[in-house]
Amino acid sequence: MDESAALDVTAARAVETGDRDRLLWSDADREWASRAAAEVVGEGANPEDFLGRRAQLVLERIGPRQPAVPRTVRALGWRPWVGVVVIVAAFLLGLLIDRIGGGSSINLLAPPVFALVVWNVVVYLSLIVRSVAFRGAGAGPVRAMLIRVAALRTPLTRHRADDAGAARRSILTALPTDWAGIAAPLYGARAARVLHLAAAATALGVVAGLYTRGLAFEYRASWESTFLGAEQVRALLAATLAPGSWITGIPVPDVAAIEAIRAPASENAATWMHLLAGTVAVVVIIPRIGLAIITGLIERRRAVRVELPLSEPYYRRLVSGYLGGPGRVRVVPYSYSVTPEAQAGLDAVLSRAYSGAAATIDPPIGWGDDEALLGLWTGAAAPAPAPGAASSETAVILPLFSLAATPEREAHGAFLDALATGVPTGHPLIALIDESGFLARWPDDDGRLAGRRTAWREFLDDHASVAVFLDLSSPDLAAAEADLAAASAADAGEPPKGKVT
C-alpha cells in the first residue's frame, strides 16, 4: 500500500476505533463505507485496494461533519518544501562562510575545512555503528527534529466540553501516534536523504565560496606550531590531504617547501586551496551524494510498500467481511437459559462487535449432556478458518456461560473440549461470561465478584480459552467491543492491546 493510501487507512481506523460511542461515525456509516467500497473495487480485488478505497469514502463523508479530521490528515503528510528549504539553507551557509582560518591567511594546521571533514567522518562511523550494533533503533535527534518539522504536526483544534468533543479529541490524539509508528521507517529514510543532501550542499557552498573569494582576494598559506617541525607537519598534511591529492593529481609539497612557508613566511594558497577542495569533494560531497541516492531508493521502496498492521482485529474484520461476505457468529450457551433481557443485550453486543455478521444463538446445552456434546458440530457452522483466510463460510464460535455457575472440569471442561474440536489448532475460544445473574444475586459484593472472575479466568486459561465478562442485562457496548477486539488479538497470536475484564 502506498504512503497516501496508508495514511488514509490509518485515519479511517482512528475515526472508527476512537469514536467508541458512535457519536461522530455511526454503525450505519460503517456499513455504508464497506458496502460502497466493495462495489467500487469489485469482487476479487486486493484487500489493500478495498481498505484504501473504503478509507477514502470514510474521510470524504466525515470531512464536512468534522473538518478537524481531514486537517489533521493533511498535517501528518510530509511537506516536500521543507527538505528543499533545508538543502538551500545548507548551501547558503557554506557559501557565506567568509574566511578560512582568519582574514586572507590560511593556517594549514587549522583550516575550518578540516572541521567539516572530521565531522562527516564521525557521522559515517556513527552510521556504521548504528547499522551494526543498534539495528532497528529509532531516528537520531537531528533526523527526529527534521521529521517533526516536515511532518507529524497536529493542528491546534478546540474541542467542546461534551461527549462529541471528547470523541473528536480521542480521534485526533490517536491518529498522530498511530501514523508516527507506521510511517517511522519511511520518514526516517526520507529525513536521512534530506540531511545527506544538506551536508553535501554545505560542502559545495564552502568550495564555491572558497573559489569565488579567491578570484577577488589573494589567500596566503602558512603554518606555525610550538611542538611540530616541518617533517611532522608535512607527514600530517600528506595524510590529511591525501584524498585531495589523489583526485586532483597535485602532490603535497615536500619538507623543504613546508619549511619555507613557516610563519611569518607564506605563499600563494592556490595549491593548498585545490588540495582542500579536492579533500572535501572526496570525503564529503561524493559520499554524501552516494548516501542520498541509496536512502532515496530505500525511501522510494518504502513509500509504495507501507506496512500496516493488517493482523489487528479491526482490519481482520473488514477484510474478512469483504472477502467472505458478512460472516456469521454462533453463540453456544452451556447450562444457561438466556432470558429475553439478556438476549437483547447479547444481540446488541454482537451487532456492535461483529457489524454486519449474521448471529445465531444455539439452544442451551444442559449440564453433563454428553449426547448434545457429540452433536455440537452436526449440521452446525463450519469451523472458523485461520485469520486472513478467505471463505464465504466465515464463522466465529462463542461459548456462553453464566458467572453465577462455578466452573467444573467434568462438565464445563468437557463442553469446551468438544467445542474446540471445530476451532483451528492454536486459536483459543473466546468465552462470554454473563454477569447479570450473579450481580442480581450479589449486587454489592465486589470481593465475591472478583473471586468468581478469577476462578473462571483460570479455568478458561487451562482450556486454552479467553474470558470476556459482560453484564448482558445492561451491557457497556463500547467496553464489550474493546474486550472482544483484545480477545481476538490474543486469538490471532498477538499480545492483547489491553486487559480483557
Backbone torsions as a table, in degrees:
resi	resn	phi	psi	omega
1	MET	NA	134.7	-177.9
2	ASP	-77.7	172.2	-172.4
3	GLU	-59.7	-46.5	-176.9
4	SER	-63.5	-46.3	180.0
5	ALA	-64.7	-39.9	-179.8
6	ALA	-63.3	-38.8	177.8
7	LEU	-65.5	-41.4	177.9
8	ASP	-62.2	-44.0	-178.7
9	VAL	-65.0	-40.8	177.9
10	THR	-63.3	-39.2	178.5
11	ALA	-65.8	-43.3	178.6
12	ALA	-62.3	-38.7	177.9
13	ARG	-63.6	-42.5	179.2
14	ALA	-61.3	-39.1	178.4
15	VAL	-62.8	-46.0	-171.6
16	GLU	-82.0	-24.1	177.6
17	THR	-96.7	-25.4	179.3
18	GLY	-77.6	-33.0	179.8
19	ASP	-89.6	73.2	-173.9
20	ARG	-65.9	-29.0	-176.4
21	ASP	-94.7	8.7	176.4
22	ARG	58.5	39.1	-179.4
23	LEU	-85.9	-32.6	-177.8
24	LEU	-106.6	-23.8	-173.9
25	TRP	-144.1	105.0	-170.1
26	SER	-81.9	170.3	174.5
27	ASP	-61.6	-36.9	178.1
28	ALA	-63.0	-37.9	176.8
29	ASP	-63.3	-41.9	-178.9
30	ARG	-63.6	-46.2	179.9
31	GLU	-64.6	-39.8	178.1
32	TRP	-61.3	-44.3	-178.1
33	ALA	-61.9	-43.1	179.4
34	SER	-66.0	-45.3	-178.6
35	ARG	-64.4	-45.9	-178.3
36	ALA	-65.6	-40.5	179.9
37	ALA	-65.2	-41.2	178.3
38	ALA	-61.8	-38.6	178.7
39	GLU	-67.4	-36.4	-177.8
40	VAL	-72.1	-48.8	-175.4
41	VAL	-79.0	-22.3	177.6
42	GLY	83.6	165.8	-178.0
43	GLU	-70.4	138.5	176.5
44	GLY	84.8	3.8	178.4
45	ALA	-70.5	159.9	177.2
46	ASN	-59.9	135.3	178.0
47	PRO	-54.2	-33.9	179.1
48	GLU	-66.6	-35.1	175.6
49	ASP	-64.8	-39.9	178.2
50	PHE	-63.4	-46.4	-179.8
51	LEU	-64.0	-39.9	179.6
52	GLY	-64.8	-44.0	179.9
53	ARG	-69.0	-38.4	178.9
54	ARG	-63.3	-40.5	179.2
55	ALA	-62.9	-39.4	177.0
56	GLN	-60.1	-42.4	179.7
57	LEU	-65.6	-39.4	178.1
58	VAL	-59.7	-48.4	-176.8
59	LEU	-69.8	-34.6	177.8
60	GLU	-65.0	-37.3	-177.8
61	ARG	-80.7	-40.2	-176.0
62	ILE	-81.0	-19.6	-177.4
63	GLY	-55.7	-50.7	178.9
64	PRO	-63.9	-28.2	179.9
65	ARG	-79.6	-41.0	-175.5
66	GLN	-130.0	80.3	-176.7
67	PRO	-59.0	-22.5	-179.5
68	ALA	-64.8	-26.3	-178.5
69	VAL	-67.9	-56.2	178.3
70	PRO	-63.1	-30.3	176.8
71	ARG	-62.3	-42.6	179.5
72	THR	-66.4	-40.0	178.2
73	VAL	-59.8	-45.5	179.1
74	ARG	-63.5	-38.1	-178.2
75	ALA	-67.1	-26.1	-177.6
76	LEU	-82.6	-16.0	178.9
77	GLY	-73.4	153.8	-178.9
78	TRP	-71.5	135.4	177.7
79	ARG	-100.1	104.2	-175.0
80	PRO	-59.2	-30.3	-176.7
81	TRP	-63.3	-24.2	178.6
82	VAL	-64.1	-42.7	178.0
83	GLY	-62.6	-41.5	178.9
84	VAL	-62.1	-44.6	180.0
85	VAL	-62.2	-42.6	-179.4
86	VAL	-62.4	-43.6	-178.1
87	ILE	-67.7	-44.7	178.9
88	VAL	-63.1	-43.2	179.0
89	ALA	-62.7	-37.8	178.9
90	ALA	-64.7	-40.1	178.4
91	PHE	-64.5	-44.7	179.8
92	LEU	-63.9	-36.9	177.7
93	LEU	-59.6	-46.7	178.1
94	GLY	-65.6	-37.9	-176.8
95	LEU	-68.6	-35.2	-173.2
96	LEU	-87.8	1.2	173.3
97	ILE	-68.3	110.3	-167.6
98	ASP	-93.5	3.5	176.0
99	ARG	-150.6	150.1	174.7
100	ILE	-116.8	109.7	-174.4
101	GLY	87.0	-81.3	179.2
102	GLY	-176.7	128.3	-179.1
103	GLY	58.6	-130.4	-179.7
104	SER	-105.0	16.8	-179.2
105	SER	-113.2	136.6	177.5
106	ILE	-106.8	117.9	172.3
107	ASN	-84.1	108.3	-173.3
108	LEU	-60.4	-21.1	179.8
109	LEU	-90.2	-9.3	-176.7
110	ALA	-147.7	50.2	174.7
111	PRO	-79.0	140.1	178.3
112	PRO	-56.7	-22.5	177.7
113	VAL	-58.2	-35.4	179.3
114	PHE	-62.9	-35.6	178.0
115	ALA	-63.1	-39.2	176.9
116	LEU	-61.8	-43.4	-179.7
117	VAL	-65.8	-46.9	-178.9
118	VAL	-61.9	-43.1	179.6
119	TRP	-58.5	-44.7	-179.1
120	ASN	-67.9	-35.5	175.7
121	VAL	-63.4	-41.4	177.2
122	VAL	-61.2	-41.0	178.6
123	VAL	-62.2	-43.9	179.5
124	TYR	-60.5	-43.4	179.5
125	LEU	-63.9	-40.6	179.6
126	SER	-65.9	-35.8	177.6
127	LEU	-64.8	-39.2	178.5
128	ILE	-65.5	-44.9	-179.6
129	VAL	-62.7	-44.3	-179.3
130	ARG	-63.3	-39.1	-177.5
131	SER	-71.7	-27.4	-177.8
132	VAL	-93.4	-51.0	-172.6
133	ALA	-92.5	-24.9	-175.8
134	PHE	-126.2	44.8	-179.6
135	ARG	-61.4	133.8	-178.9
136	GLY	87.5	-0.2	179.0
137	ALA	-69.1	156.3	-179.1
138	GLY	-70.4	176.6	-179.6
139	ALA	-65.9	148.3	176.3
140	GLY	-69.7	174.3	-174.6
141	PRO	-62.6	-39.9	-179.4
142	VAL	-68.1	-44.1	179.4
143	ARG	-64.8	-41.2	179.5
144	ALA	-63.5	-38.1	178.8
145	MET	-65.1	-41.5	178.4
146	LEU	-63.2	-39.6	179.1
147	ILE	-63.5	-40.7	179.2
148	ARG	-64.8	-33.8	-179.6
149	VAL	-76.5	-41.2	-173.8
150	ALA	-86.5	-16.9	-177.0
151	ALA	-160.2	179.5	174.8
152	LEU	60.6	31.8	176.5
153	ARG	-103.9	120.9	-178.4
154	THR	-92.3	123.5	178.8
155	PRO	-66.1	147.2	178.0
156	LEU	-68.1	130.5	-179.3
157	THR	-135.7	132.0	178.2
158	ARG	-88.7	132.6	-177.8
159	HIS	-112.2	134.9	175.8
160	ARG	-68.8	151.9	-179.8
161	ALA	-85.7	61.7	176.6
162	ASP	-142.4	-177.9	-176.3
163	ASP	-63.6	-40.2	179.7
164	ALA	-64.1	-39.9	177.9
165	GLY	-64.4	-38.2	178.2
166	ALA	-65.8	-39.8	178.6
167	ALA	-64.7	-43.3	178.8
168	ARG	-63.4	-41.6	178.5
169	ARG	-62.5	-39.9	178.2
170	SER	-61.4	-42.7	179.6
171	ILE	-64.3	-49.4	-174.5
172	LEU	-72.6	-17.3	174.8
173	THR	-83.7	-40.1	-177.4
174	ALA	-72.1	-36.6	-173.4
175	LEU	-60.1	-51.4	179.7
176	PRO	-60.9	-37.4	179.3
177	THR	-65.4	-45.8	179.9
178	ASP	-62.1	-45.7	-176.3
179	TRP	-69.8	-35.2	179.0
180	ALA	-59.1	-41.8	178.7
181	GLY	-67.9	-39.5	-178.2
182	ILE	-73.0	-41.2	-174.3
183	ALA	-86.7	-4.0	-175.1
184	ALA	-54.0	-47.6	179.6
185	PRO	-62.2	-41.8	-179.9
186	LEU	-67.2	-51.1	-177.4
187	TYR	-66.1	-32.1	176.6
188	GLY	-63.2	-45.0	178.0
189	ALA	-65.6	-39.0	-179.0
190	ARG	-66.3	-43.7	178.3
191	ALA	-64.6	-38.2	178.4
192	ALA	-62.8	-41.8	177.9
193	ARG	-59.3	-46.6	-179.0
194	VAL	-61.9	-43.0	-177.9
195	LEU	-68.7	-36.9	175.7
196	HIS	-63.4	-44.3	178.2
197	LEU	-65.4	-36.3	178.1
198	ALA	-64.9	-40.6	178.0
199	ALA	-64.4	-42.6	176.7
200	ALA	-63.3	-39.1	179.5
201	ALA	-65.5	-39.0	177.2
202	THR	-60.7	-46.2	179.6
203	ALA	-64.7	-40.6	176.5
204	LEU	-61.2	-40.7	178.2
205	GLY	-62.8	-40.5	178.4
206	VAL	-62.2	-47.4	-179.7
207	VAL	-64.0	-44.4	179.8
208	ALA	-62.0	-43.7	177.9
209	GLY	-64.6	-36.6	179.5
210	LEU	-60.1	-50.2	-177.9
211	TYR	-74.6	-34.8	178.9
212	THR	-62.4	-46.4	179.7
213	ARG	-71.1	-27.8	177.9
214	GLY	-66.5	-20.1	176.6
215	LEU	-73.8	-28.3	-175.2
216	ALA	-104.7	-21.1	-177.4
217	PHE	-131.0	153.3	176.1
218	GLU	-97.5	119.4	173.9
219	TYR	-89.2	138.3	178.8
220	ARG	-113.2	136.4	-178.9
221	ALA	-103.3	136.3	179.3
222	SER	-155.6	177.4	175.2
223	TRP	-156.4	158.2	174.4
224	GLU	-155.2	147.6	-178.0
225	SER	-158.6	144.4	177.3
226	THR	-79.3	-32.8	-169.8
227	PHE	-112.5	-20.8	-173.4
228	LEU	-102.2	142.7	173.2
229	GLY	-98.5	-177.6	-176.4
230	ALA	-63.5	-38.4	-179.3
231	GLU	-63.9	-45.0	180.0
232	GLN	-66.3	-39.4	179.4
233	VAL	-65.1	-41.7	179.2
234	ARG	-63.0	-42.0	178.7
235	ALA	-64.1	-41.1	179.9
236	LEU	-65.1	-45.1	-179.9
237	LEU	-68.1	-35.8	179.1
238	ALA	-62.6	-40.1	178.9
239	ALA	-72.6	-42.8	-175.4
240	THR	-70.3	-39.0	-175.6
241	LEU	-97.1	10.9	179.9
242	ALA	-56.0	-43.3	177.6
243	PRO	-59.6	-40.1	178.8
244	GLY	-68.5	-38.2	177.6
245	SER	-64.7	-38.0	-179.4
246	TRP	-66.0	-44.2	-174.6
247	ILE	-79.8	-29.6	-179.3
248	THR	-92.9	-20.5	-176.1
249	GLY	78.3	9.0	-179.5
250	ILE	-93.9	120.5	178.9
251	PRO	-74.7	151.5	174.0
252	VAL	-71.1	129.5	-178.5
253	PRO	-52.9	153.8	-176.0
254	ASP	-77.3	-177.7	-174.7
255	VAL	-62.6	-39.2	-178.7
256	ALA	-63.8	-41.5	179.6
257	ALA	-66.9	-36.5	178.1
258	ILE	-65.8	-43.9	179.6
259	GLU	-62.1	-33.6	-176.0
260	ALA	-69.0	-20.4	-178.2
261	ILE	-109.8	19.9	175.5
262	ARG	-68.6	135.9	-176.8
263	ALA	-55.7	137.3	16.0
264	PRO	-89.8	4.7	177.4
265	ALA	-72.6	164.6	179.4
266	SER	-163.1	174.1	175.9
267	GLU	-146.9	168.0	175.9
268	ASN	-58.7	133.6	-170.2
269	ALA	-90.2	9.9	-174.6
270	ALA	-56.2	-47.0	-179.4
271	THR	-59.8	-44.0	-178.3
272	TRP	-69.3	-34.1	177.3
273	MET	-63.9	-40.4	177.7
274	HIS	-64.3	-41.1	179.2
275	LEU	-65.7	-41.7	178.5
276	LEU	-64.7	-44.6	179.8
277	ALA	-63.5	-40.7	178.2
278	GLY	-63.9	-39.9	178.3
279	THR	-63.3	-43.2	178.0
280	VAL	-61.7	-40.8	-179.3
281	ALA	-63.3	-43.6	-176.1
282	VAL	-74.2	-41.6	-173.3
283	VAL	-86.5	-30.2	-173.0
284	VAL	-113.9	-60.8	-168.7
285	ILE	-64.5	-52.9	-176.0
286	ILE	-65.4	-48.1	178.0
287	PRO	-61.7	-39.9	-178.1
288	ARG	-66.5	-39.7	177.3
289	ILE	-66.0	-39.1	176.9
290	GLY	-62.6	-43.5	177.7
291	LEU	-65.1	-36.1	177.6
292	ALA	-63.9	-38.5	178.1
293	ILE	-65.7	-44.2	-179.3
294	ILE	-63.6	-49.4	179.6
295	THR	-66.3	-30.0	176.1
296	GLY	-65.0	-39.1	177.0
297	LEU	-66.8	-40.7	176.2
298	ILE	-62.3	-44.8	178.7
299	GLU	-59.1	-44.2	-178.7
300	ARG	-62.3	-42.2	178.7
301	ARG	-65.2	-42.3	-179.1
302	ARG	-69.8	-30.0	-178.3
303	ALA	-67.3	-25.7	179.7
304	VAL	-103.4	0.2	-179.9
305	ARG	-136.8	55.0	178.3
306	VAL	-70.9	128.8	-177.4
307	GLU	-88.2	118.7	174.8
308	LEU	-101.7	149.7	179.2
309	PRO	-77.3	69.7	-173.3
310	LEU	-69.2	-9.8	176.9
311	SER	-81.3	-7.6	177.5
312	GLU	-63.9	148.0	-178.7
313	PRO	-54.2	-37.6	-179.4
314	TYR	-57.4	-50.3	-179.1
315	TYR	-71.1	-37.5	-179.9
316	ARG	-60.5	-40.8	179.9
317	ARG	-65.8	-42.8	-179.4
318	LEU	-65.2	-45.1	-177.1
319	VAL	-68.7	-43.1	179.7
320	SER	-64.9	-34.8	176.4
321	GLY	-65.6	-36.6	179.6
322	TYR	-74.0	-44.0	-176.3
323	LEU	-74.0	-38.7	-172.0
324	GLY	-118.6	19.0	-178.7
325	GLY	79.8	-168.4	-174.1
326	PRO	-66.9	-18.5	179.9
327	GLY	77.0	177.1	-178.1
328	ARG	-137.7	149.6	175.5
329	VAL	-122.9	129.7	-179.4
330	ARG	-119.4	119.8	178.0
331	VAL	-104.2	128.5	-177.8
332	VAL	-120.0	101.0	179.0
333	PRO	-74.3	145.5	176.2
334	TYR	-124.0	124.7	177.9
335	SER	48.8	42.5	-176.3
336	TYR	-155.3	115.8	177.0
337	SER	-89.3	118.6	-175.8
338	VAL	-77.6	120.6	177.9
339	THR	-72.7	159.2	177.3
340	PRO	-55.7	-38.0	179.5
341	GLU	-65.5	-44.0	179.4
342	ALA	-67.2	-35.9	179.4
343	GLN	-65.7	-37.7	177.2
344	ALA	-62.5	-42.5	177.5
345	GLY	-65.2	-40.3	178.9
346	LEU	-64.2	-41.9	178.1
347	ASP	-60.2	-41.0	-179.9
348	ALA	-65.6	-41.1	179.4
349	VAL	-63.7	-46.3	-177.9
350	LEU	-66.7	-38.6	178.7
351	SER	-63.2	-38.0	-178.9
352	ARG	-74.1	-46.5	-173.9
353	ALA	-79.7	-30.0	-178.1
354	TYR	-125.0	62.6	-174.3
355	SER	-54.9	128.4	177.3
356	GLY	86.8	-9.6	-178.5
357	ALA	-81.1	146.8	176.7
358	ALA	-85.6	115.3	-175.7
359	ALA	-100.3	137.7	174.4
360	THR	-128.3	145.2	177.6
361	ILE	-117.8	116.1	-179.6
362	ASP	-68.5	156.3	169.2
363	PRO	-60.4	144.2	-176.9
364	PRO	-64.3	142.5	175.3
365	ILE	-91.7	128.6	-176.2
366	GLY	-72.2	157.3	179.9
367	TRP	-60.4	121.9	177.6
368	GLY	73.2	16.4	-179.4
369	ASP	-80.5	87.9	-176.1
370	ASP	-64.7	-36.0	-179.2
371	GLU	-63.9	-40.4	178.6
372	ALA	-66.3	-35.0	178.7
373	LEU	-64.4	-39.0	179.4
374	LEU	-65.5	-27.3	-177.4
375	GLY	-98.9	14.9	-176.6
376	LEU	-56.4	-39.2	-174.6
377	TRP	-103.3	6.2	178.7
378	THR	-73.5	112.2	179.9
379	GLY	70.6	11.0	-177.9
380	ALA	-90.0	179.5	-179.9
381	ALA	-63.5	149.7	178.1
382	ALA	-66.6	151.7	179.2
383	PRO	-58.6	149.5	-179.7
384	ALA	-69.6	135.6	177.1
385	PRO	-74.0	167.1	177.4
386	ALA	-62.8	152.8	-179.0
387	PRO	-55.6	135.5	178.8
388	GLY	91.6	-13.2	178.4
389	ALA	-77.1	140.1	-179.7
390	ALA	-88.8	131.4	179.2
391	SER	-161.5	138.5	176.5
392	SER	-79.3	-4.7	-178.2
393	GLU	-110.8	27.7	-178.2
394	THR	-56.0	128.5	179.9
395	ALA	-137.3	142.7	173.4
396	VAL	-111.4	126.6	-177.1
397	ILE	-105.3	123.1	-178.1
398	LEU	-126.7	106.5	171.9
399	PRO	-69.3	145.7	-178.0
400	LEU	-124.5	126.4	178.9
401	PHE	-125.0	166.0	172.8
402	SER	-104.6	133.1	178.5
403	LEU	-64.8	-20.9	179.7
404	ALA	-66.4	-22.2	179.0
405	ALA	-86.4	150.0	174.3
406	THR	-93.7	127.6	-177.3
407	PRO	-65.7	135.4	178.7
408	GLU	-126.9	133.0	-175.7
409	ARG	-61.0	-41.1	-175.4
410	GLU	-70.0	-26.8	-176.4
411	ALA	-105.8	-69.2	-179.8
412	HIS	-61.8	-37.6	179.1
413	GLY	-64.6	-43.1	178.7
414	ALA	-63.1	-38.7	177.9
415	PHE	-61.3	-47.4	179.8
416	LEU	-62.5	-41.2	179.4
417	ASP	-62.8	-40.6	179.1
418	ALA	-67.9	-39.8	-179.1
419	LEU	-69.4	-33.2	-177.2
420	ALA	-69.9	-15.6	179.3
421	THR	-65.2	-19.0	178.2
422	GLY	-98.5	7.8	-178.9
423	VAL	-110.6	138.5	-179.6
424	PRO	-55.7	143.2	-179.6
425	THR	-58.2	136.3	178.7
426	GLY	88.5	-2.2	-179.5
427	HIS	-116.2	103.2	-174.4
428	PRO	-68.6	154.5	173.8
429	LEU	-71.6	149.7	171.2
430	ILE	-102.4	112.6	-175.6
431	ALA	-100.0	128.9	176.0
432	LEU	-89.7	130.2	178.8
433	ILE	-117.6	110.8	-178.7
434	ASP	-83.4	122.9	-178.1
435	GLU	-95.2	-1.5	-171.0
436	SER	-61.4	-44.5	179.7
437	GLY	-64.6	-40.8	179.0
438	PHE	-63.8	-44.4	-178.1
439	LEU	-67.8	-30.4	177.5
440	ALA	-68.6	-32.4	-177.9
441	ARG	-85.3	-39.7	180.0
442	TRP	-128.4	74.8	-171.5
443	PRO	-66.7	-27.3	-173.2
444	ASP	-120.4	14.4	-176.2
445	ASP	-96.8	81.4	-177.1
446	ASP	-65.9	-34.0	179.4
447	GLY	-65.3	-44.2	178.1
448	ARG	-64.1	-39.5	179.5
449	LEU	-61.6	-47.4	-179.5
450	ALA	-62.6	-40.4	179.8
451	GLY	-64.6	-42.5	179.7
452	ARG	-66.7	-39.6	176.8
453	ARG	-60.1	-42.9	179.8
454	THR	-62.8	-41.2	179.8
455	ALA	-61.5	-45.3	-179.9
456	TRP	-67.5	-40.8	-178.3
457	ARG	-63.3	-45.0	179.6
458	GLU	-66.1	-38.7	178.9
459	PHE	-63.2	-45.1	-179.1
460	LEU	-68.5	-34.9	175.7
461	ASP	-58.7	-40.5	179.9
462	ASP	-64.5	-22.8	-179.2
463	HIS	-109.5	27.2	175.9
464	ALA	52.9	42.9	179.4
465	SER	-125.4	159.0	-179.0
466	VAL	-115.5	132.5	-177.1
467	ALA	-93.9	135.3	170.8
468	VAL	-126.6	116.2	-175.5
469	PHE	-93.8	132.5	-176.9
470	LEU	-137.5	149.0	168.3
471	ASP	-105.5	93.8	-173.1
472	LEU	-69.5	-13.3	176.3
473	SER	-75.0	-25.7	178.7
474	SER	-154.0	71.2	-171.8
475	PRO	-73.3	142.8	170.1
476	ASP	-86.5	100.1	-171.0
477	LEU	-63.6	-42.0	-179.3
478	ALA	-63.4	-44.1	179.8
479	ALA	-66.6	-39.2	178.8
480	ALA	-63.0	-41.8	178.4
481	GLU	-61.8	-44.4	-179.8
482	ALA	-64.3	-42.0	-179.9
483	ASP	-65.1	-41.4	178.6
484	LEU	-67.2	-36.1	177.1
485	ALA	-65.0	-42.1	178.1
486	ALA	-64.3	-40.3	178.5
487	ALA	-66.2	-37.0	177.7
488	SER	-66.2	-35.1	176.6
489	ALA	-63.5	-40.9	176.4
490	ALA	-64.8	-35.5	179.0
491	ASP	-65.8	-29.0	179.5
492	ALA	-84.1	3.8	179.7
493	GLY	84.6	15.3	179.8
494	GLU	-104.0	158.0	172.7
495	PRO	-68.0	131.9	-178.4
496	PRO	-58.9	146.5	179.4
497	LYS	-73.7	-19.1	-179.0
498	GLY	-161.0	173.6	-178.6
499	LYS	-77.0	131.2	177.8
500	VAL	-90.8	117.1	-175.2
501	THR	-115.7	NA	NA
